[in-house]
Amino acid sequence: MKYAFPHDELKPLSRGYTDSLGELGNLKLEHLSSTYNGTALTLIDSLTSLAILGNSSEFEKSVNWLGENLSFDLDVRVNVFECNIRLLGGLISAHMLALDLKSLMPSGYNGHLLRLSEDLGRRLLPAFKTPTGIPYAWINLKYGLREDETPETSTSGCGSLILEMGALSRLTGNPEFEDAALLALRKLWSMRSPLNLVGTTLNVITGQWIEHSSGIGAGVDSFYEYLMKAYILFGDDEYWDMFHDAYMAVQQYYRHGPWYHDADIRTGGPTHRQLTSLQAFWPGLQVLVGDVGAANGTHREFVHVWEKYGVIPERYLFDREIIHPTERYYPLRPELAESTFFLYQATKDPWYLRVGELLVNSLNVYTRVNGGFASVRDVLTMELEDHQHSFFLSETCKYLYLLFDDSFLKGQNYVFTTEGHPLPVLRAWQQWQPSVESSLNTERKRGNKDSALDFRICPNLKMNDCKNCSLRIDCKTCSLRVESACHVLDKQLDHRCTQDTDCGLDASSCRRRSCSGSGYCGIWSK
């Protein structure tokens, strides 16, 4: 606030600012505006952090300032995904917190953050006007689409819009926001390979993949995250069905012990054996699914890499145990802190608190400067870069704070967006019907009494779906015995077998169990 407000992001070394909204995701820095002067990006992205910290005076002052000064009638070309998760998500979440927690706005709140959200949402909608329904990656907030706009987008960019757009539809009563995001998501899922894998980049005009090498990291990550979180937030089995098939494919084709490599979505063959820092969100997602054991194993590998270098590099070649030669930076990313928070919430194991202390100490030692916290340009030399991304305050600091003080969450049930903005899980939201027809068949449409959320059971084995159960036990017993999203039960209750097909998938590691020479199912090979 001292050095950068009301501009977009802080330059902590020079104690200046950058109006970077048009640069987010814009690696080639194309079509930048010469008149854009910022939209207080970091402030909007950090409103929910102020609320969680309990700083009501700054929250109220910031909300009132935005109501009086913020406008999106700006000649600036923005990335739809980044604008959605940072600005739209920040405004919607802050609006709901202002309504729910009266102490944040003691002088009253008139709903202007929602009006700003709706205005921004309408400015993003023209991006969805493509032959496939998959949105362009870029749009000008004032003038709409460029005639020569690139048709290339990423899977995460077009497949991670449903939480914010769905929330906006429910808050305004206007279904067009959710409908656009849902139709794009369905089209994207229809493009999956026969292995249930999705690529990294695609053409929004032709609906064809551009990059077939894919994984769980950059360009794809939040696609998986939003399928699971949309199921929790909106209660529609359609999201679970997509997520479960995608999740099982990830375990089969990308998993390499506790690591995850990239693979060709057409063949399943590995392409790059590398860790990317964005992959660190995955253990947190696995906690939501119930695969805590597998989450812990992968999380520990990320922690070991952090300990090795002091922070986590953008790419690490785990098969050679070296840093990628060019991507050696650490831009204050939050994903490891996020997964640490989720794992501690699930287990209450104090080891995760010690991990949190490690992260905090590293940030203070290596990145803290007089003007804020600076990104690391090279983790081998700890040379710093004059940039503090908005997600540092929105996510990194938030998750580390919640790790040690989760009082904000007591008695509450939130889903956190990929930018760390909390959205409450509401029964009324789960009863909302989008205007586009469900892709599920009639007997399984949302609202039926056989919803997995209604039964509070693992949706992998809903009572009306016994495909993974032994024929010798009933569905209810089977449902109660399933332990995780990837768990497939052995055919026999006593785990006896005569061949490998009598064995299921391990609940913790998600690995295929096999039949031993003595006739028992188990994990018999490393």
C-alpha positions in Angstrom: 0.0 0.0 0.0 2.9 2.4 0.8 4.8 2.0 -2.4 2.4 0.5 -5.0 -1.2 1.4 -4.3 -3.4 1.9 -6.4 -1.3 0.2 -9.0 -1.3 -3.5 -9.6 1.8 -5.1 -8.1 4.7 -4.1 -5.9 8.4 -3.8 -6.9 9.9 -4.5 -3.5 13.6 -3.8 -4.4 13.1 -0.4 -6.0 10.0 0.3 -3.8 8.0 1.1 -6.9 5.1 -0.5 -8.7 4.1 -2.2 -11.9 0.7 -2.1 -13.7 1.0 -5.7 -14.7 -2.6 -6.9 -15.3 -2.0 -7.0 -19.1 1.3 -8.8 -18.6 -0.1 -11.8 -16.6 0.3 -14.9 -18.8 1.6 -12.7 -21.6 5.1 -14.1 -21.9 5.8 -12.2 -25.2 4.4 -9.0 -23.7 2.2 -8.5 -26.8 -0.5 -5.8 -27.3 0.2 -4.0 -24.1 -1.9 -0.9 -23.4 -0.2 2.5 -23.4 -3.0 4.1 -21.3 -3.6 1.5 -18.6 -2.7 2.7 -15.1 -3.7 -0.2 -12.9 -6.8 -1.6 -11.1 -5.3 -2.1 -7.6 -4.9 -5.8 -8.5 -2.9 -6.7 -5.3 -5.5 -5.0 -3.1 -8.4 -6.9 -4.7 -6.5 -10.1 -4.6 -5.7 -9.6 -0.9 -9.1 -8.5 0.4 -9.8 -12.1 1.7 -6.4 -12.2 3.4 -7.3 -9.1 5.3 -10.6 -10.7 6.4 -8.9 -13.9 7.5 -6.3 -11.9 9.4 -9.2 -10.1 11.2 -8.0 -6.7 10.0 -11.5 -5.2 9.7 -10.4 -1.6 9.5 -8.2 -2.1 6.4 -10.8 -4.5 4.9 -13.6 -1.9 5.3 -11.4 1.0 4.0 -10.4 -1.1 1.0 -13.9 -2.2 0.1 -15.2 1.4 0.3 -12.3 2.7 -1.8 -13.0 0.1 -4.5 -16.7 1.0 -4.5 -15.9 4.7 -5.1 -12.9 4.3 -7.5 -12.8 1.0 -9.3 -14.0 0.7 -12.9 -13.3 -2.0 -15.5 -14.1 0.2 -18.5 -10.4 0.0 -19.4 -8.6 -0.3 -22.6 -6.4 -3.2 -21.6 -6.1 -6.7 -23.0 -6.2 -9.2 -20.2 -5.8 -12.9 -19.7 -9.3 -14.3 -19.0 -8.1 -17.0 -16.6 -5.9 -14.6 -14.6 -8.6 -11.9 -14.5 -11.1 -14.6 -13.4 -9.2 -16.0 -10.5 -7.6 -12.8 -9.2 -10.1 -10.1 -9.8 -13.5 -11.8 -10.2 -12.7 -14.4 -7.5 -11.3 -11.8 -5.1 -14.4 -9.5 -5.5 -16.9 -12.3 -5.2 -15.3 -13.9 -2.1 -14.9 -10.5 -0.4 -18.5 -9.7 -1.1 -19.7 -12.9 0.6 -17.4 -12.3 3.6 -18.7 -8.7 3.9 -22.2 -10.0 4.0 -21.5 -13.0 6.3 -19.1 -11.3 8.8 -20.7 -8.1 9.8 -17.7 -7.2 12.0 -15.7 -6.6 8.8 -18.0 -3.7 7.7 -19.2 -2.1 10.9 -20.4 1.0 9.0 -22.5 -1.2 6.6 -22.1 -2.7 3.2 -24.3 -1.9 0.1 -23.2 -4.8 -2.1 -21.0 -2.8 -4.5 -18.4 -5.6 -4.8 -21.0 -7.8 -6.4 -22.0 -5.1 -8.9 -18.4 -4.8 -9.8 -18.1 -8.6 -10.2 -21.1 -8.7 -12.5 -19.7 -5.9 -14.6 -16.4 -7.7 -14.9 -18.1 -11.0 -15.7 -20.1 -9.5 -18.5 -16.8 -8.1 -20.0 -15.4 -11.6 -20.0 -18.3 -13.3 -21.6 -17.6 -12.3 -25.3 -14.4 -14.5 -25.0 -16.7 -17.6 -25.0 -18.1 -16.8 -28.5 -16.2 -19.4 -30.4 -17.3 -22.3 -32.5 -16.4 -24.7 -29.7 -17.6 -22.6 -26.8 -14.1 -22.7 -25.3 -13.1 -19.2 -24.6 -10.3 -17.2 -26.1 -7.4 -16.7 -23.6 -7.5 -12.9 -24.1 -10.0 -10.1 -24.2 -9.9 -6.3 -24.0 -12.0 -5.2 -21.1 -13.3 -2.1 -23.0 -13.4 -3.2 -26.6 -13.8 -7.0 -26.5 -12.0 -9.4 -28.8 -9.3 -8.4 -31.3 -9.9 -9.5 -34.8 -6.5 -11.2 -35.0 -6.7 -12.7 -31.5 -4.7 -15.9 -31.1 -6.9 -19.1 -30.9 -4.4 -20.9 -28.6 -5.3 -21.4 -24.9 -4.3 -23.7 -22.1 -6.4 -26.4 -20.5 -6.1 -24.7 -17.1 -6.9 -21.4 -18.7 -10.3 -22.5 -20.2 -11.1 -25.3 -17.7 -10.7 -23.4 -14.5 -13.5 -20.8 -14.7 -16.4 -22.7 -13.2 -16.1 -21.8 -9.5 -16.1 -18.1 -10.0 -18.6 -18.0 -12.9 -20.9 -20.5 -11.0 -20.7 -18.4 -7.9 -21.5 -15.2 -9.9 -24.6 -16.9 -11.4 -25.9 -17.9 -8.1 -25.3 -14.5 -6.5 -26.9 -12.6 -9.4 -29.5 -15.1 -10.5 -28.2 -14.8 -14.0 -27.3 -18.3 -15.4 -25.3 -17.1 -18.4 -22.0 -17.0 -16.5 -22.1 -20.5 -15.2 -23.6 -21.8 -18.5 -20.7 -20.4 -20.5 -18.1 -21.9 -18.2 -19.8 -25.3 -17.9 -20.3 -25.7 -21.7 -16.6 -24.9 -22.1 -15.7 -27.4 -19.5 -17.8 -30.1 -21.1 -16.3 -29.5 -24.5 -12.8 -29.6 -23.1 -13.6 -32.9 -21.4 -15.0 -34.3 -24.6 -11.6 -33.7 -26.2 -9.9 -36.1 -23.8 -7.9 -38.9 -25.3 -9.0 -42.6 -25.1 -6.8 -42.8 -22.0 -8.9 -40.0 -20.3 -6.0 -37.6 -20.5 -6.2 -34.0 -21.6 -3.5 -32.0 -23.4 -1.8 -28.8 -22.3 -2.7 -26.4 -25.0 -5.5 -26.3 -27.7 -7.1 -24.3 -30.5 -10.4 -22.8 -29.4 -11.6 -22.5 -33.0 -10.9 -26.1 -34.2 -11.1 -27.9 -30.9 -7.9 -29.7 -31.6 -4.9 -30.2 -29.2 -1.7 -28.3 -29.9 0.5 -29.8 -27.2 -0.1 -33.5 -26.4 2.6 -33.8 -23.7 0.8 -33.1 -20.5 0.9 -33.7 -16.7 -0.5 -32.1 -13.5 1.6 -29.0 -13.6 1.7 -25.8 -15.6 -1.1 -25.4 -18.1 -3.3 -28.1 -16.7 -3.1 -28.0 -12.9 -6.2 -26.1 -11.8 -8.3 -28.1 -14.4 -8.2 -31.1 -12.0 -8.5 -28.9 -9.0 -11.7 -27.2 -10.2 -13.4 -30.5 -11.2 -13.2 -31.7 -7.6 -14.0 -28.3 -6.0 -16.9 -27.7 -8.2 -18.3 -31.1 -7.1 -18.0 -30.0 -3.5 -19.3 -26.5 -4.0 -22.2 -27.2 -6.4 -23.0 -30.8 -5.6 -23.4 -32.0 -9.1 -22.3 -35.6 -9.8 -21.3 -34.6 -13.3 -18.2 -32.9 -11.9 -17.3 -35.9 -9.8 -17.6 -38.3 -12.8 -15.3 -36.1 -14.8 -12.8 -35.8 -12.0 -12.8 -39.4 -11.0 -12.0 -40.6 -14.5 -9.3 -37.9 -14.9 -7.8 -38.7 -11.5 -7.6 -42.4 -12.2 -5.9 -41.7 -15.5 -3.4 -39.4 -13.8 -2.6 -42.2 -11.3 -2.1 -44.7 -14.1 -0.1 -42.7 -16.6 1.6 -39.9 -14.8 2.5 -41.3 -11.5 6.1 -42.4 -10.9 6.4 -43.5 -7.3 5.8 -40.4 -5.3 6.5 -38.2 -8.3 4.4 -37.3 -11.3 6.0 -37.0 -14.8 4.6 -35.7 -18.0 3.3 -38.1 -20.7 1.8 -38.1 -24.2 -1.9 -38.2 -23.8 -2.3 -40.4 -26.9 0.0 -43.2 -25.8 0.6 -42.7 -22.0 4.3 -42.8 -22.7 6.5 -40.5 -20.5 7.8 -37.4 -22.1 9.4 -35.3 -19.3 10.5 -36.6 -15.9 10.4 -33.4 -14.0 8.9 -31.7 -11.0 7.4 -28.3 -11.6 6.6 -26.0 -8.6 2.9 -25.8 -9.6 2.6 -29.5 -9.1 2.9 -28.9 -5.3 -0.9 -28.2 -5.2 -1.6 -31.9 -5.9 -1.2 -33.3 -2.3 -3.7 -30.6 -1.1 -6.2 -31.8 -3.8 -5.6 -35.4 -2.8 -6.5 -34.5 0.8 -9.9 -33.3 -0.4 -10.4 -36.6 -2.2 -9.3 -38.7 0.8 -6.0 -40.0 -0.5 -4.0 -38.7 2.4 -1.4 -41.4 2.3 -0.5 -40.7 -1.3 -0.6 -37.0 -0.6 1.9 -37.3 2.2 4.3 -39.2 0.1 4.4 -36.7 -2.7 4.4 -33.7 -0.3 7.5 -35.0 1.4 9.4 -35.1 -1.9 8.6 -31.4 -2.5 9.8 -30.6 1.0 13.0 -32.4 0.4 13.6 -30.3 -2.8 12.8 -27.2 -0.8 15.3 -28.2 1.9 18.0 -28.9 -0.8 17.8 -25.5 -2.3 16.3 -23.2 0.4 13.2 -22.6 -1.8 11.6 -24.7 -4.6 12.8 -24.1 -8.2 10.3 -23.8 -11.0 11.5 -27.0 -12.6 13.5 -29.9 -11.1 14.6 -33.0 -13.1 13.9 -35.7 -10.6 15.4 -38.5 -12.6 18.8 -36.7 -12.7 18.3 -34.8 -9.3 19.2 -31.5 -10.8 17.5 -28.1 -11.5 16.3 -27.4 -15.0 19.0 -25.3 -16.7 16.9 -22.3 -17.5 13.9 -22.4 -15.1 15.7 -21.9 -11.8 13.5 -19.2 -10.4 11.0 -19.1 -7.4 8.3 -16.4 -7.8 7.0 -16.8 -4.2 4.6 -19.5 -5.2 2.0 -20.8 -2.7 1.4 -24.4 -3.7 3.6 -26.1 -1.2 2.3 -23.9 1.7 -1.3 -24.8 0.5 -0.7 -28.5 0.5 1.0 -28.3 3.9 -2.0 -26.5 5.3 -4.4 -29.1 3.9 -2.4 -32.1 5.2 -2.1 -30.6 8.7 -5.9 -30.0 8.7 -6.4 -33.7 7.8 -3.9 -35.2 10.1 -2.9 -32.7 12.8 0.6 -34.2 12.6 3.0 -31.6 14.1 5.5 -32.4 11.4 3.5 -30.2 9.0 3.9 -27.3 11.4 7.6 -27.8 11.3 7.4 -27.7 7.5 5.5 -24.4 7.8 8.3 -23.0 10.0 10.8 -24.1 7.4 8.9 -22.2 4.7 8.4 -19.1 6.8 12.1 -19.0 7.8 13.2 -19.4 4.2 11.0 -16.6 3.0 12.3 -14.3 5.7 16.0 -15.2 5.1 16.1 -15.3 1.3 13.3 -13.1 0.0 12.4 -10.4 2.5 13.7 -7.0 1.7 13.0 -3.5 3.0 10.2 -2.9 0.5 8.4 -6.3 0.8 9.2 -9.8 -0.4 11.1 -10.3 -3.7 10.9 -13.2 -6.1 14.0 -15.3 -6.5 15.5 -15.1 -10.0 18.0 -18.0 -9.5 17.7 -20.5 -6.5 21.3 -21.5 -6.9 22.6 -17.9 -6.2 19.5 -16.5 -4.5 19.7 -13.5 -6.8 16.4 -11.6 -6.4 14.0 -10.1 -8.9 12.1 -6.8 -8.4 8.6 -8.3 -8.3 6.1 -9.3 -5.6 3.3 -11.2 -7.3 -0.2 -10.5 -6.0 -0.6 -14.2 -5.2 2.0 -13.9 -2.5 -0.4 -12.0 -0.2 -3.5 -13.7 -1.6 -2.2 -17.3 -1.2 1.3 -17.9 0.2 0.9 -15.7 3.3 -2.8 -16.8 3.8 -2.1 -20.5 3.8 0.9 -20.1 6.1 -1.2 -18.0 8.5 -4.0 -20.5 8.4 -1.6 -23.4 9.1 -0.8 -21.9 12.5 -4.1 -20.1 13.2 -7.2 -21.7 11.7 -9.7 -19.8 14.0 -11.3 -18.2 10.9 -12.4 -21.7 9.7 -14.0 -22.8 13.0 -17.6 -23.7 12.4 -17.3 -22.8 8.7 -17.1 -24.9 5.5 -15.2 -23.2 2.6 -13.8 -24.2 -0.7 -10.7 -22.2 -1.6 -10.4 -21.2 -5.2 -7.1 -21.7 -7.0 -6.2 -18.1 -6.0 -6.9 -18.9 -2.3 -10.3 -17.1 -2.1 -12.8 -18.8 0.2 -16.3 -19.6 -1.1 -18.8 -21.0 1.4 -20.4 -24.4 0.8 -24.1 -23.7 0.8 -27.1 -26.0 0.4 -28.9 -23.4 -1.7 -26.0 -23.3 -4.2 -26.2 -27.1 -4.6 -29.9 -26.9 -5.4 -29.4 -24.3 -8.1 -30.0 -25.6 -11.6 -27.9 -24.3 -14.5 -30.0 -23.6 -17.6 -27.9 -25.8 -19.8 -29.1 -29.5 -19.7 -27.1 -31.8 -17.6 -24.9 -34.2 -19.4 -25.9 -37.0 -17.0 -28.7 -39.3 -17.8 -32.1 -38.5 -16.3 -31.9 -40.8 -13.2 -28.6 -39.3 -12.2 -29.2 -35.6 -12.5 -28.4 -33.4 -9.5 -31.1 -33.1 -7.0 -32.0 -36.8 -6.8 -31.8 -38.4 -3.3 -29.0 -40.7 -4.3 -26.4 -37.8 -4.4 -23.1 -38.8 -2.8 -23.1 -35.5 -0.9 -26.5 -36.3 0.6 -25.2 -39.7 1.9 -21.8 -38.2 3.0 -20.0 -41.2 1.5 -17.1 -41.4 -0.9 -18.7 -40.7 -4.3 -16.4 -43.4 -5.8 -19.0 -45.9 -4.7 -22.4 -44.3 -4.6 -25.2 -46.6 -3.5 -26.5 -46.8 -7.0 -23.2 -47.6 -8.5 -21.7 -50.9 -7.6 -19.2 -51.3 -10.5 -16.2 -51.6 -8.2 -17.9 -53.9 -5.6 -17.6 -57.6 -5.3 -20.8 -59.3 -6.2 -20.7 -61.1 -2.9 -21.5 -58.0 -0.8 -24.2 -55.4 -1.0 -23.5 -51.8 -2.2 -24.0 -50.2 1.2 -21.4 -52.4 2.8 -19.1 -51.8 -0.1 -19.6 -48.0 0.2 -18.7 -48.1 3.8 -15.5 -50.0 3.2 -14.1 -47.7 0.4 -11.3 -45.5 1.8 -10.3 -43.1 -0.9 -11.2 -41.9 -4.4 -8.9 -44.4 -6.1 -9.7 -47.3 -3.9 -11.0 -50.4 -5.7 -11.8 -53.3 -3.5 -10.5 -56.8 -3.9 -13.0 -59.3 -5.2 -13.0 -61.2 -1.9 -13.5 -59.9 1.6 -10.6 -62.0 2.8 -8.3 -60.8 0.0 -7.9 -64.3 -1.4 -7.2 -64.5 -5.2 -6.4 -66.9 -8.0 -5.3 -64.2 -10.5 -4.3 -60.5 -10.6 -7.8 -59.5 -11.9 -9.2 -60.6 -8.5 -7.3 -57.7 -6.9 -8.2 -54.0 -6.8 -6.3 -50.7 -6.3 -4.6 -49.8 -3.1 -6.4 -47.0 -1.1 -3.3 -45.2 -0.1 -0.9 -45.4 -3.0 -3.5 -45.9 -5.8 -1.3 -48.7 -7.1 -2.6 -51.9 -8.7 -2.6 -54.8 -6.3 -1.5 -58.2 -7.6 -2.0 -61.8 -6.6 0.8 -63.5 -4.8 2.0 -67.1 -5.2 0.2 -68.0 -2.0 -3.1 -66.6 -3.3 -3.4 -63.2 -1.5 -3.9 -59.7 -3.0 -1.3 -57.0 -2.1 1.5 -54.7 -3.2 4.2 -57.2 -3.9 6.6 -55.3 -6.1 8.4 -52.0 -5.6 
